[in-house]
């Protein structure tokens, strides 16, 4: 019996034992969980005798009701060349931006490459070539940048293309459209496109006028709060829903006395939106002066992580990937080339396919798949010994580019999900009466 997959966790109120291989969660008291956690840690360090290990195995299997189970279960994730559907396609309409935000990780949207705006005729050419490769269904299409609204005609052409192909039967349905924008170029024309195709809109603003105008500036150093606020108000007047507003929380917020909760409440109350996410600023190429470390005692649960853990509890097999980037999710760069996601655009070692002479050349894709073998948490040397690997949401970009950034946060997030679930749904099963 492989005990490396068991984990015992606890807080001040409750203890749990989690067996992610089979998605089995059992509640107990804090002291009981502490004892099991201690035994599992001593086993990991090689401190248990053979008899003590056998007793631990026997206890977990018989007394606690965990089944004997040896083999890992994970759903294989087919490569692009083995599938006829995509979960998500990002279309980077431009790798240029009209802003110069102080914490930008993407080198003002260029990702270190020559700035290009994708022409409306070119996006049709690229998409035709992609479908020629056998893609019959795309769940969602996200317009991204740089700043995607620099190219409204390109966005319109792409939406028209997908709608036409769905009507012709070449695609199974129209994808869900979304856009991530800084909100400064939401003209009436752009809003018409958003309204016509029901594009889900995410807008970036970092809080009140003083902090936003410090962090989010245009090329002339002028803050953009008023421009974004007016765009949001125009959307509200036209009853165009804003799916999400994202704020980046920095050391400047802390210096100015703003808490994350205050930023969230300000945005909700000022702009009348329901969903607001305030993310900590991460260290970027421009430095760490504005970055904020995550407080492990106050972690916000993201829906994808929650869903992955709960699905495991319901007996569903896992895909041991944080996301499907490089397998079923890709970004189309402004020149048509394909990459796993926008984080990888800066490095051609991660290219999926090059657009050349009217078609896609996938000759570099096998090399990428070799690299992405280690995106699987059950195979990655740093991940495979971790109890959280079965339901971890660590994406390939964090594994390969950001040096496992956020690993501790994700483990703490899983712990919180499990403990909160146990408190809400499970009864304390057994109290350990003696050490």
N, C-alpha and C positions, 0 to 999 in steps of 0.2 A: 504494500500500500504506500503510495507516494504521498507523504505528508506535507510536501512543500507548497501545495496549493491551498492548504487550510490557513485561515487567519483568524485570530481572536482580537477583537477590538472592544473598546469601552470608553465611556465618558463618566461623568460624576453620577449619572442616574442609572445606567444600564450597561450590560455587556452583551456581545453577540459573538457567534462563531459562524463564519462564512466559508462556504465550499463552492467557489465560483465555477469549478468544472461542471457541476451539475446544477448550479443556481440555487443551492439550498442554504437558507438562512435560518438560524435558530437564536432565539433570545435567551438570555440568562441574566445573572446579576454581575455586577462589576467585578467582585472578588473571584468568581468562577472564571470569568474571561481572562482576568489577570493571570491566574494559575495556568490556564491552557496556553496563553501567550508566552509565558515564561518557559513552559515545557517545549513549545515549538521552537523558540529561540535557542534553547540549549541543544535541541536536536540539530538545528542548522549549524551550530558551532561544533558539533561532534562530541558533545559532553555527555550524551545519554548512552548507557550501556545497551546491549542488544535486548536484554529483558525489559528495560525501561521503555525502549522504543516500541517493543511488542505490546506492552501494557497501554501505551498511549494510542497505538493503532486500534487495539481491541476496545478501548474506551470510546474512541470517536466512532467506531463502526457499530458497536453494540449498544453501549449505554446512551450515547447521544443520538443514535439513529441515522448516522451518516453512512451511505452505502459504500461498499468497496468498489473502487473505480480507478482504473489505471490509465486509460488512454485519453489523450487530449482530444477534444472535439472542437473543431473550428471549420467554418464554412470556407471553402476555397473561393477566392475572388478572381474571376476570369479577367484576362487582359483585354485590352481594346480590340485586338485582332480575333478574339474568341467570342465576342458578344455582338449583339445587334441593337443594344440600347445603351444609353448614357444616363447616369444619375444627374449629372450637372455639366453644363458647358458654360464657362466664363468667356465672354467676348470682351477683350480689352480693346475698346474702340480707339484709345489713344494712350501712348505711354508718355504723355505730357500733361501738365496740370497748370491751371491758372493761379494756383496758390503756392505759398512757400511756408508751410506750417513748420514750426520750430522743431517738432519731434518726428518729422516724416521719415519713415524707414525706407522709402522707395526712391530716394534721391530726386525729390520733386516730381515723382511719378514716372521718371525715365527708367528706373531700375538699372541705371548705369549704361544705358544704350542710347543710340541715336533716336531722337524724338520723332515719332511717326504718328500721323492721324490716319486711321483706316477709312478709306473712301467707301461710299455707299455701294458702288459697283463691285468693289473688291470683296466686301463681306459676303455678297451673293456668290461670287466665284469660289471663295473658301468653303462656304457651307455646301455648295453643290458637290465639291470634291470630297467633303467629309461624308456626305450621304452616299456617294458613289462607293465608298468603302464598306457599305452594308449596314449603316445605322438606320434603324427604322423607328426608334422611339427615343426621345430626349425628355426626361422628366422636368428639368428646369434650366432656364437660360438666364445668366446674370450678366448685366452690362457693368463693366468695371473699368478702372484706369490705373494711373493717371486720373483724369477727370472725364468720365464717359460723356457728359452732356456737352463737351466741346464738339461732338459729332452727332447732332440730332438726326440728320438725314441717314446716317449709318444705322442708328438704332431703329429708325422707321423701316429701312430696307430689310433689316434682319427680321423684325416682327412680321412684315408683309410676307417675307420668304417662308417662314415657318407656318404661317396661316395658310398660304397657298398650297404648300406641300401636304398639310393635313387635309385640306379640302380635296386634293387630288388622290389621297390615299397613300402617298409615298411615306408619310409619317403617321404614326398612330396617335392622333390627337395633337393639339397645340401645347407646347411647353408652358410652364408657369414662368412668367417673365418677372425679373427683379432688377433693381439698379441700386448701386451704392454711390452717392454723390455728395459733394461738399455743399450743395444747395445754392450756390451763387449764380448759376446759369440756368435756373428753372424758368425760362421764358414761357410766354403763353403758348408758343409753338411746341415747346418741349412738354408742357403740361397737357396739351391736346393729345400728344402721342401716348403719354402715360395713361391718360383717361381712356383712350380708345382701346388700348391693349391691356388695361388693368394691370399695369406694371407695379409690383410691390416696391415701395420706395423706402430706402434707408438713407437718412440724412445725418451728417456729422455736425455737431456743435458742442462746445465744451463747458457750457454753463452760462452765467450772466455775462453781460457785455464786457466788463473789465477783463475777466480771465480769457474769454473767447478772443477778444481783440489783441490780447498779448500773444496767444498761442497760434491762432489761425489768421494769417496775414497774406495779402496778395504780393505780387512781385515788387510793388512799390512800398511794401512795409505797412500797408494800411489794413486795419482790422476789418473783418467781414461780418461781424455780428448783425448789423442792420440789414445787409443784403440777404442773409439767410433767414432772419426773422420775417422779413417781408415776403419771401418766397413761401415760407410755411403758412403765413396768414393767407396768401393767395390760394394755396391748396385747400385750406380750411373753408374759405369762401366758396370755392368750387366743389366742396364736398369730395375732394380727392383724398382718400385715406393715406396716412403715413404709417407704414407698417412698423417702423422702428426709428428711434433717434439714438445714435451712439455718441458717447462722450469719452474722451481720453483724460484720465485723471493723472495729474503730474505733481511733482514737488512744488510747482508754482501754485497749484491749488492749495496745498498745505500751507505754504508761506503766506497766502492771502486769507487763510482761515476757513477755507471751504472743506467740508467733509463730503464723502461720496454720496451720502444720503441727502445732503442739502442740494447737491448738483442734480441728483435724480428728481427730487421734489420740485426744484425750480423749473426744470424742463417740462415735467408733466403738467404743472400748473400754468406755466406761461404759454405753452404751445398746444395744450389740450390733447396730448397723446397718451395712450395707455402703456405702451411698451418703451422703456428706456433702459439702455445698458450703459453702465459706467465702468469702463475697463481701465485697469492700471496701465500707465505708459511703460512699455518695455524698452530695454536698452537697444539702441539702434546704431547704425554706422556713424551717426552724427554725435554719438556720445551718450553718456548715462546721466547727465545732469538733471534731466527731467523725469527719469524713470523712477517708478515706485515699486517696491517689493510687496508681494502679496502678504496680507496678514492671515496666517493660517488659522487664527481663531475666529475670523469673520470672512468666510468664503461664500461667494454667491454660487449657487448651483446652476449650471447651464443645462438646458433641456436635453441636449444630445447625450450628455453623460448620464442624466437621470434615466432617460429612455433605454440606454444600453444596459444599465444595471437591472432595471425592472424587467426588461425582456429576458434577461438571463434567468431571473427568478421564475419566469413563466415557462421555463424549460426550453427556450429557443436557443439554438446553437449560435455561437458568436462568429463574427468576422473579426479576426485579431488584427485589425487595422484601425487607426484612429479615424481615418476617412478613406474614401476610395480614390484619392488623388493618384494619378498614374495608372489606374485600372479602369474605373468607370466615371472619372471626373477629370476634366482637363480645362486648360485656359488656352484660348486662341489669341496669340499676340497680334499686334497691329499689322505685321507683315505676313500673317497667316500661319506662322509656325505654331506647333502645339507643344505645351509643357504640362507637367502635372497640375500646377496651380500657379497663381501669380507670384508666390514667394520664390519660385524656381526660375523665373524668367531671366534673371540676371546671369545665370550660369548655363552655358550650352552643354555642359556635361549631363544636364538633366533633360535634354530635348527629347520629345516623344516622336515628332515627325516634322520634317521640313516641307514647306510648300514650294514646289519647283515645277515650272513648266505645266501649270494647270492641274497638278495632282499632288498627292501627299506621298512622300518618300519615308517609309517606316524603317529604313535600314538601321537606324540608331536605336530603335525601340528595344531590341533584345538586351542591349547594354544597360538601358535604364532599368529593365526588369531585373537584371542581375543585382543592381544597386538596391532596388526596392524589395529584394528578398528580406533585407533587414528592417523593412518597414513593418513586417509581421512581428507582433510582440512575442509570439511563441518561438521565434527564431532569433530575434535581436539579442546579442550577448548581454546587453545591459538590462533588457526587459524580461528575459525568459525566467529569471530567478525571482521576479517580483510577484507578489500575491495579486496585484491589481491588473496583471497583464490581460486577463480574459475580457475585461470590460473597460479597459483604458481608452481614453479618447485622445491620446497623444498622437498628433498628426505627423506625417512624414517630414514636413518642413521643420517641425520642432526637433525631430530626431536627427536629421541630417544637416540642417543649416544653423539652427539655434542651440545646438549642443545640449539637447534634453531639457531645454528651458521649460519650467513649469511642472517638472516631474513630481516634486513634493506636493505641489498644489493639487494635482490630479488625484494623488493617493488620498490626500486629506478630504477632497471632494467626495470620493467614493466612500470613505469612512462615514462622512456626514450623511450621505444618501442612505446607506445601510442602517445606521443607527436611528435616523429619523423614521425610516420605514418600520423598523422593529418597534419603536415606541408607538407608532400609530396603528400597526396591524397585528402585532404578535404579543402573546402573553409570555411573561417570564416563565420558562419551562421548568427550571430546576435551580435550586439554591445549593451551592456547595457548603456543606455543613462543617467541613473541617479541611485543613490544608492537607 
